Amino acid sequence: MSQVIVVGGGLAGNSAAHTVLERGGRVLMVDKMPFLGGNSVKATGGINAAHTRQQRALGIQDSPESFEQDTAKSAGDRCRPELVHTLTHKSAAAVEWLSDKYDLDLNTVGLMAGVAAPRCHRGKERFPGFTITYRLIERLESMAEKEPDRCRIITKSRAVKLVQDEGKVVGITIVGKDGKEFNEYGPVILATGGFGADFSANSLLAQSHPDSAFWPRQRPDILSLPTSNGEHCTGDGLKMASAIGGNLVDMDKVQVHPTGLVFIDKPNEKHLFLATEALRGVGGLLLDKNGDRFVDELQKRDFVTGKMWETNKPPYRLILNSQAAGKIAWHCEHYCGRGVMKKYDSGAELAKDMKVSEKKLKETFERYNKGAEANNDEFKKRFFPSAPFNVHDKFHVSIVTPIVHYCMAGVEVNANAEVKDRSGKVIPGLYAAGEVAGGVHGANRLGGNSLLDCVVFGRVAGDSATRFLLENYTKFGSTSSVSHKFGISVDQDDQNLIINIPLGVAEAKAKAKSLLAKTFNAFVAPRPHSRVAGTSINNLATANMMQSMFMTSMLTN
Ligand SMILES: Cc1cc2nc3c(=O)[nH]c(=O)nc-3n(C[C@H](O)[C@H](O)[C@H](O)COP(=O)(O)OP(=O)(O)OC[C@H]3O[C@@H](n4cnc5c(N)ncnc54)[C@H](O)[C@@H]3O)c2cc1C
């Protein structure tokens, strides 16, 4: 049947699926996990956008141009201006779509690192990624329940291969719950997320370029790092696209976050929680195994990670004094409950666990306090929230480690979310959105830009795929005899209206016949290969109108 297939049920996939439905299309969502949501439900920061209604209500001066500049700067030498333009100039519409259509509270607007204005939107609750994605999932599930003809969701089913016909992507092969393979047909939107947990034999992580500037040469083998990503992040979309000639870009650009939270009881666990940057923001100190500081704790993610690799003195601890912990009490309780943070009643107790002397800890704190007081820190830190540190205080402490966090790398797309092949041409019928797509963030993603990427490019992909569906399955001349194609077209030679029906879909065939007869009072006769031929039409404009009307009724019925 005519449908758009969305592979992946995170925020990008859900944004795409809802857009297809808004445009009157049919949608099939496939996800390999038992539940939709992906990494999108893990995001705790928020979603960026410029010149929104929410910003204006708070008196925040901002513009898409300023946002575009910040994003381009962060993307550096890998910036693709047309993608950055789309991301930033469609940002306000994306956030307003979420708040208006899905009744989401995105009225709190905060400042993130590396930007000119507060533009990170979230609500009062603490998990914006979860709240936003879950709302879209709920709506899609309810649509699937109410209108199963228009919207289907299949979980525990893994897409494994793209199906092509004459160079176009016309469907996908899926391994279902029962382990059996089957095909679904229609243009495909890949929304499978990144490859931050791809520890397989043919891992894409292993292929990231070892000499890139982003990876200092002294980095440990990336495959040995833990990850903040869910186990679904194995780069399936990249592998499927690449297998049919899709181009992969910026494969060396994988973001490593410095503060993955090590489980106290399971120090070798691969999938870790991420410490919110706010722990460093409220004044947490980073100490190495000897009890020494080694970096300005408020530096960017890649800088702090680089210093950890350079000094190479793990385990590293993130230490909050009572003042810092008090500012972020909810998170501290949460992390303690999860077994990734420990409370200490004194510096002596902490020093014992660190296997350093209390005197050493005291010296480190005093050096820090002196630098803070004179605003002359040895690591050039400029802000000193929660200083001074006192060894007789109480502490909240986590062991932290660099962690694979986000893939800027991915399938090459253009501003219409169309996937490009290795010679730069568009692969018809194939789209990508969200973390699976590469190039949107260039060399470095700004915090809050990924959820935005999911919504903006998810919507763009939904639009493009629906347009492709209508154009290709209703266009003059698209009379390919491939049996799985569904469409209506005019045979240029004998001016017959031709409808292609998928083989074996008896219901669709009957519907097509009856609609054709009812709507156009046309003569209907069976033709070979499940084709149904209609009457002669001598006016191409009329034929064109009939095509659109027929297609619309087939899509929406
Ligand atoms: C801990 C954490 C915190 C973050 N915080 C923020 C933040 O505050 N702000 C921000 O902007 N970004 C944040 N990010 C990044 C952001 O959450 C993700 O990049 C984004 O949500 C990815 O969305 P997606 O829809 O592309 O993929 P995902 O949400 O990961 O969804 C992909 C889906 O595809 C499915 N799938 C994969 N392969 C297949 C297959 N072969 N067949 C069928 N289904 C498949 C998966 O099961 C999954 O459901 C954070 C990321 C993490 C890990």
PDBQT file of the ligand as one rigid body, heavy atoms in Angstrom, charges set to zero:
ROOT
HETATM    1  C1  LIG A 601      22.021  10.845  28.135  1.00  0.00    +0.000 C 
HETATM    2  C2  LIG A 601      21.750  11.748  26.972  1.00  0.00    +0.000 A 
HETATM    3  C3  LIG A 601      21.359  13.066  27.189  1.00  0.00    +0.000 A 
HETATM    4  C4  LIG A 601      21.105  13.915  26.098  1.00  0.00    +0.000 A 
HETATM    5  N1  LIG A 601      20.683  15.196  26.324  1.00  0.00    +0.000 NA
HETATM    6  C5  LIG A 601      20.355  16.002  25.264  1.00  0.00    +0.000 A 
HETATM    7  C6  LIG A 601      19.789  17.297  25.457  1.00  0.00    +0.000 A 
HETATM    8  O1  LIG A 601      19.540  17.726  26.582  1.00  0.00    +0.000 OA
HETATM    9  N2  LIG A 601      19.481  18.054  24.367  1.00  0.00    +0.000 N 
HETATM   10  C7  LIG A 601      19.703  17.606  23.087  1.00  0.00    +0.000 A 
HETATM   11  O2  LIG A 601      19.424  18.322  22.145  1.00  0.00    +0.000 OA
HETATM   12  N3  LIG A 601      20.213  16.369  22.874  1.00  0.00    +0.000 NA
HETATM   13  C8  LIG A 601      20.531  15.549  23.921  1.00  0.00    +0.000 A 
HETATM   14  N4  LIG A 601      21.025  14.291  23.711  1.00  0.00    +0.000 N 
HETATM   15  C9  LIG A 601      21.112  13.801  22.326  1.00  0.00    +0.000 C 
HETATM   16  C10 LIG A 601      19.730  13.406  21.827  1.00  0.00    +0.000 C 
HETATM   17  O3  LIG A 601      18.945  12.880  22.866  1.00  0.00    +0.000 OA
HETATM   18  C11 LIG A 601      19.794  12.359  20.721  1.00  0.00    +0.000 C 
HETATM   19  O4  LIG A 601      20.787  12.669  19.813  1.00  0.00    +0.000 OA
HETATM   20  C12 LIG A 601      18.486  12.299  19.941  1.00  0.00    +0.000 C 
HETATM   21  O5  LIG A 601      17.425  12.156  20.836  1.00  0.00    +0.000 OA
HETATM   22  C13 LIG A 601      18.483  11.175  18.925  1.00  0.00    +0.000 C 
HETATM   23  O6  LIG A 601      17.167  11.018  18.455  1.00  0.00    +0.000 OA
HETATM   24  P1  LIG A 601      16.837  10.081  17.216  1.00  0.00    +0.000 P 
HETATM   25  O7  LIG A 601      15.373  10.122  17.046  1.00  0.00    +0.000 OA
HETATM   26  O8  LIG A 601      17.717  10.434  16.090  1.00  0.00    +0.000 OA
HETATM   27  O9  LIG A 601      17.315   8.634  17.715  1.00  0.00    +0.000 OA
HETATM   28  P2  LIG A 601      16.824   7.810  18.965  1.00  0.00    +0.000 P 
HETATM   29  O10 LIG A 601      16.013   8.613  19.891  1.00  0.00    +0.000 OA
HETATM   30  O11 LIG A 601      18.017   7.145  19.540  1.00  0.00    +0.000 OA
HETATM   31  O12 LIG A 601      15.839   6.727  18.319  1.00  0.00    +0.000 OA
HETATM   32  C14 LIG A 601      16.297   5.776  17.401  1.00  0.00    +0.000 C 
HETATM   33  C15 LIG A 601      15.297   4.631  17.364  1.00  0.00    +0.000 C 
HETATM   34  O13 LIG A 601      15.599   3.809  16.244  1.00  0.00    +0.000 OA
HETATM   35  C16 LIG A 601      15.414   2.451  16.596  1.00  0.00    +0.000 C 
HETATM   36  N5  LIG A 601      16.221   1.627  15.698  1.00  0.00    +0.000 N 
HETATM   37  C17 LIG A 601      17.568   1.630  15.549  1.00  0.00    +0.000 A 
HETATM   38  N6  LIG A 601      17.933   0.733  14.614  1.00  0.00    +0.000 NA
HETATM   39  C18 LIG A 601      16.801   0.152  14.157  1.00  0.00    +0.000 A 
HETATM   40  C19 LIG A 601      16.521  -0.857  13.177  1.00  0.00    +0.000 A 
HETATM   41  N7  LIG A 601      17.483  -1.458  12.479  1.00  0.00    +0.000 N 
HETATM   42  N8  LIG A 601      15.239  -1.217  12.967  1.00  0.00    +0.000 NA
HETATM   43  C20 LIG A 601      14.226  -0.642  13.673  1.00  0.00    +0.000 A 
HETATM   44  N9  LIG A 601      14.448   0.307  14.614  1.00  0.00    +0.000 NA
HETATM   45  C21 LIG A 601      15.704   0.713  14.844  1.00  0.00    +0.000 A 
HETATM   46  C22 LIG A 601      15.863   2.407  18.037  1.00  0.00    +0.000 C 
HETATM   47  O14 LIG A 601      15.356   1.279  18.710  1.00  0.00    +0.000 OA
HETATM   48  C23 LIG A 601      15.350   3.743  18.589  1.00  0.00    +0.000 C 
HETATM   49  O15 LIG A 601      14.065   3.617  19.147  1.00  0.00    +0.000 OA
HETATM   50  C24 LIG A 601      21.276  13.436  24.778  1.00  0.00    +0.000 A 
HETATM   51  C25 LIG A 601      21.676  12.105  24.564  1.00  0.00    +0.000 A 
HETATM   52  C26 LIG A 601      21.898  11.261  25.638  1.00  0.00    +0.000 A 
HETATM   53  C27 LIG A 601      22.317   9.829  25.374  1.00  0.00    +0.000 C 
ENDROOT
TORSDOF 0
